[in-house]
Amino acid sequence: MSNAIQNRSLPLTDWGVIDAQGDDAASFLHGQLTQDVLLLRDGQAHLAGYCSAKGRLLATMLVLKMSAQHVLLLMPKANLPATLKRLSMFVLRAKVKLTDASAQWQIRGQLGLLSPDVVPPLVPPAWQVNPFMGGYLISLYPAPAASRSLLLLPAEEVLPSVEPTLDKSAWDLAEVQAGVAFLHGELLDTFVPQMLNYESIGGVNFKKGCYPGQEVVARSQFRGTLKRRLYTAQSLQAGWAPGVEVFVGAEASDQPCGVVVQSAPDDQGGCLLMLVLQTDAATHHADDLHGHSPQGPLLRLLPLPYELLNDI
């Protein structure tokens, strides 16, 4: 990594790992997730979702394919037990063993704080994997002025003590700024992947075979039925939690037009948020969005840090 990038990291104790091993590990997960696991090269990672039969996300994760016989799923720990239990129900005769391997690994979040002279080619593309010590460094979507990565290391690995530490609030803020949501237990079974913009950030492969909810996900993509999207926003007030509803003030309606998915305090006493919002409200009422109630704190939509696909 260039000397123009200062790396800082912290343990992500709220993340865990599902280990899938066996002759059918990759093929089994290929038939369960929104990502083409068979197409992934050995040592490659990608974003993925696990859906219900109705196409709603039950879990969000990073898939790290070690080989066709060994795949790791990195995900928020709050969702791991239910995901492991549900996946195990469908193993049947497949030659794969699924286990909670969280105790065998440590997951760290790493921010690369960019100097002004850093040019884009020095920032690795999202989902790129590089060996690091005895584990892997997985690049994520960047935040403004910072690259973001997940560092996966064996539990016994010790990082050099000279490495600067990272404050959790800085990591949470960069995560919201990047506009890539991972569900941490709240709002499960609520969104199709496109409502989190997963089709635009590499979380859905539309050329692969069947998986639970595929017909619903494909219909949302190709028939123009998607009416909600993930947006980033700013509030001058703190105290936003996942599940807080969003309203259009002028309509003074009891019906919300969106919901907060993730939030983080900013450095000005306010909050940055990711929220899933009706596209009509975002288009026609962007200056009149309020949290908690139609008279609640005002929200200001921010530009997404990535482009959305055009075929929605």
C-alpha positions in Angstrom: 0.0 0.0 0.0 1.3 3.5 -0.8 2.8 5.6 1.9 0.2 8.2 1.0 -2.4 6.0 2.6 -2.4 5.7 6.4 -4.1 2.5 7.5 -6.0 2.2 10.8 -8.1 -0.8 12.0 -10.3 -2.0 14.8 -11.8 -5.4 15.7 -15.3 -5.9 14.4 -16.6 -8.1 17.2 -20.2 -7.9 15.8 -19.1 -9.9 12.7 -18.8 -13.7 12.4 -18.0 -16.4 9.9 -19.9 -19.4 8.6 -17.5 -22.1 7.2 -18.8 -24.3 4.4 -16.6 -27.4 3.6 -17.1 -30.4 1.4 -17.2 -31.5 -2.2 -20.4 -29.6 -2.8 -19.6 -26.4 -0.8 -19.5 -24.0 -3.7 -22.3 -25.6 -5.7 -24.6 -25.7 -2.6 -24.1 -22.1 -1.8 -24.5 -21.2 -5.5 -28.0 -22.5 -5.3 -28.8 -20.6 -2.1 -27.3 -17.1 -2.6 -27.8 -14.2 -5.0 -24.2 -14.4 -6.0 -22.7 -16.7 -8.6 -20.4 -18.7 -6.3 -19.3 -21.1 -9.0 -18.1 -18.3 -11.1 -16.0 -16.8 -8.4 -12.3 -17.6 -8.7 -10.5 -19.3 -5.8 -9.4 -16.5 -3.4 -12.1 -14.1 -4.7 -14.7 -12.4 -2.6 -18.1 -10.8 -3.4 -21.2 -9.3 -1.8 -24.2 -11.6 -1.6 -27.7 -11.9 -0.1 -29.7 -14.8 1.2 -33.4 -14.4 0.4 -36.7 -15.9 1.4 -39.0 -17.5 -1.1 -40.6 -14.0 -1.5 -37.3 -12.5 -2.4 -36.8 -10.6 0.8 -33.3 -10.5 2.3 -32.8 -12.8 5.4 -29.1 -12.1 5.5 -26.4 -10.0 3.8 -22.8 -11.2 3.7 -19.4 -11.3 2.0 -18.6 -14.6 0.2 -14.9 -15.6 0.3 -14.3 -18.6 -2.0 -11.2 -20.4 -0.9 -11.9 -23.3 -3.3 -14.8 -25.2 -4.7 -14.7 -27.3 -1.5 -14.2 -24.5 1.0 -16.2 -21.2 1.2 -16.4 -18.7 4.0 -19.4 -16.4 4.6 -18.6 -13.2 6.6 -21.7 -11.5 8.0 -23.0 -9.6 11.0 -23.0 -12.0 14.0 -26.6 -11.1 14.9 -27.8 -12.9 11.8 -25.4 -15.8 11.8 -27.3 -18.4 14.0 -30.5 -18.0 12.1 -28.7 -18.1 8.7 -26.7 -21.1 9.6 -29.8 -23.0 10.8 -31.8 -22.1 7.7 -29.0 -23.0 5.3 -28.5 -26.3 7.1 -32.1 -27.2 6.6 -31.5 -27.4 2.8 -28.2 -29.3 2.8 -30.1 -32.6 2.4 -27.8 -34.9 0.3 -25.3 -32.2 -0.6 -21.7 -33.0 0.5 -21.1 -29.9 2.6 -20.8 -29.2 6.3 -21.8 -25.8 7.6 -20.3 -24.6 10.9 -20.0 -21.4 12.9 -16.3 -20.7 12.6 -16.4 -17.2 14.3 -14.1 -18.4 17.1 -11.4 -19.4 14.5 -11.1 -16.0 12.9 -10.8 -12.4 13.8 -12.4 -9.8 11.6 -11.1 -6.2 11.6 -12.3 -3.1 9.8 -9.6 -1.1 8.2 -9.7 2.5 6.9 -7.0 3.8 4.6 -7.0 7.6 5.3 -6.0 9.2 1.9 -3.6 12.0 1.5 -4.7 14.7 -1.0 -2.2 13.5 -3.6 -3.7 10.0 -3.7 -5.1 9.2 -7.2 -7.9 6.7 -7.7 -5.7 3.9 -9.1 -4.1 3.6 -5.7 -7.5 2.7 -4.1 -8.2 -1.0 -4.7 -11.4 -1.9 -6.4 -14.3 -3.2 -4.3 -14.2 -7.0 -3.4 -10.5 -7.4 -4.4 -8.7 -9.9 -2.1 -5.1 -9.7 -1.2 -3.1 -12.1 1.1 -2.2 -10.4 4.4 -0.1 -12.1 7.0 -1.9 -15.4 7.6 -5.2 -14.2 6.2 -6.9 -11.9 3.7 -7.6 -8.3 3.1 -10.9 -7.7 1.3 -11.5 -4.3 -0.3 -14.9 -2.7 0.2 -16.6 0.2 -1.4 -14.7 3.4 -0.3 -15.9 6.3 1.7 -14.9 9.9 0.9 -11.2 10.3 1.6 -10.8 6.8 2.8 -10.5 3.3 1.4 -12.3 0.5 3.4 -11.4 -3.1 3.9 -12.2 -6.1 6.0 -9.2 -7.9 7.4 -9.7 -11.6 8.0 -7.1 -13.3 10.2 -6.7 -16.5 12.1 -7.8 -16.0 15.7 -4.3 -16.6 17.0 -2.6 -14.1 14.6 -1.2 -11.0 16.3 -1.0 -7.7 14.4 2.1 -5.5 14.9 1.6 -3.3 17.9 2.8 -0.3 15.9 -0.4 -0.3 13.8 -2.6 2.8 14.6 -6.0 2.0 16.1 -9.3 3.1 14.6 -12.2 4.5 16.6 -15.5 2.6 16.1 -17.4 5.8 15.4 -15.1 6.6 12.4 -15.7 3.1 11.0 -19.5 3.4 11.4 -19.5 6.8 9.7 -17.4 5.6 6.8 -19.7 2.6 6.4 -22.7 4.9 6.0 -20.9 7.2 3.7 -20.0 4.3 1.4 -23.7 3.5 1.0 -23.4 -0.3 1.4 -25.8 -1.7 4.0 -25.4 -4.9 5.9 -28.4 -6.0 7.9 -27.5 -6.5 11.5 -30.7 -8.2 12.8 -33.2 -5.3 12.2 -35.4 -5.2 9.2 -34.8 -8.7 8.1 -37.3 -10.2 5.6 -38.2 -6.7 4.5 -36.3 -5.7 1.4 -35.6 -7.3 -2.0 -31.8 -6.9 -2.7 -32.4 -4.0 -5.1 -34.0 -1.9 -2.4 -30.5 -1.9 -0.8 -29.0 -1.2 -4.3 -27.3 -4.6 -4.3 -27.7 -5.0 -8.1 -25.6 -1.9 -8.6 -22.8 -2.8 -6.2 -22.2 -6.4 -7.2 -24.5 -8.2 -4.8 -26.8 -9.9 -7.3 -25.9 -12.0 -10.4 -28.8 -12.1 -12.9 -27.2 -14.7 -15.2 -26.9 -17.5 -12.6 -29.3 -20.3 -11.9 -32.1 -20.6 -9.4 -31.9 -19.6 -5.7 -34.7 -18.9 -3.2 -36.7 -15.8 -4.2 -35.0 -15.5 -7.7 -38.2 -15.0 -9.6 -39.2 -12.1 -7.4 -35.8 -10.5 -7.5 -35.7 -10.9 -11.3 -39.2 -9.5 -11.7 -38.2 -6.4 -9.7 -35.2 -5.9 -12.0 -36.7 -6.4 -15.4 -40.3 -5.4 -15.1 -39.7 -2.0 -13.5 -41.7 -2.9 -10.3 -39.1 -1.5 -7.9 -40.5 1.5 -6.0 -38.0 1.8 -3.2 -34.3 2.4 -3.1 -31.5 3.0 -0.7 -30.4 6.6 -0.2 -27.9 8.4 2.1 -29.1 11.4 4.1 -28.0 13.8 6.8 -29.7 15.1 9.9 -28.7 17.9 12.2 -30.0 15.9 15.1 -28.6 12.7 16.6 -30.5 9.6 17.8 -31.4 7.7 14.7 -31.7 3.9 14.9 -32.6 1.2 12.4 -36.3 1.1 12.0 -37.1 4.8 12.5 -39.7 5.7 9.9 -39.5 8.6 7.4 -42.4 10.8 6.3 -43.2 13.5 3.8 -44.0 16.6 5.8 -46.3 18.3 3.3 -48.6 15.3 3.1 -49.0 15.1 6.9 -49.8 11.5 6.4 -49.6 8.7 8.9 -48.1 6.5 6.2 -44.3 6.5 6.1 -42.4 6.7 2.9 -39.2 5.1 4.1 -37.2 3.6 7.0 -33.7 4.1 8.4 -31.5 1.1 7.8 -28.2 2.3 9.4 -26.9 5.4 11.0 -23.8 6.9 12.5 -23.0 10.2 14.3 -21.1 12.7 12.2 -18.5 15.1 13.5 -20.9 18.1 13.7 -23.3 16.7 16.3 -25.7 15.4 13.7 -26.1 12.0 12.0 -25.6 10.4 8.6 -28.0 7.7 7.6 -28.8 5.1 5.1 -32.5 4.8 4.5 -34.8 2.9 2.1 -37.1 5.4 0.6 -39.9 5.4 -1.9 -38.4 6.6 -5.2 -41.3 9.0 -5.7 -40.7 10.7 -2.4 -37.0 11.0 -3.1 -37.8 12.5 -6.5 -40.6 14.9 -5.7 -40.2 15.6 -1.9 -36.5 15.5 -1.4 -36.6 18.8 0.5 -39.5 17.8 2.8 -38.5 14.5 4.4 -38.8 14.1 8.1 -37.9 11.3 10.6 -40.2 9.9 13.3 -43.3 11.9 12.1 -44.3 14.4 9.4 -43.3 17.1 11.9 -40.1 15.4 13.0 -36.4 16.3 12.3 -35.7 17.3 8.7 -33.5 15.0 6.5 -31.4 16.1 3.6 -30.6 13.6 0.9 -27.0 13.2 -0.2 -25.6 12.0 -3.5 -24.9 8.3 -3.6 -21.2 7.5 -3.8 -21.8 5.1 -6.7 -23.9 5.0 -9.9 -27.1 3.0 -10.1 -27.7 0.6 -12.9 -29.8 2.2 -15.7 -32.2 -0.7 -16.3 -34.3 -0.1 -13.2 
